[in-house]
Amino acid sequence: MPQARWSRMPFPEKLTFLVSFASGCTISAALIVALLPVWRRNMLAHPNARSSHHIPTPQGGGLAVMAATMATLWVAVGAGKSGNY
């Protein structure tokens, strides 16, 4: 975000942005930690003749990040529409 736009933004909108960012990071980290045992058991890409890796590689970490992003955006847009900051 350009500095000029951030400096003109009203404080409640800045607060909404910062809280949304922090909650998105927290939710994402919590989901990754909570789902790690499941991913280790079920979501490993095992190497085969066509793969470029030599050890089992975890996949699906982006699911937690996307879920956290969507939840955060849903809350932030809802707060913006209702006028609650």
Order of alpha helices (4+ residues) and beta strands (2+ residues): alpha-alpha-beta-beta-alpha
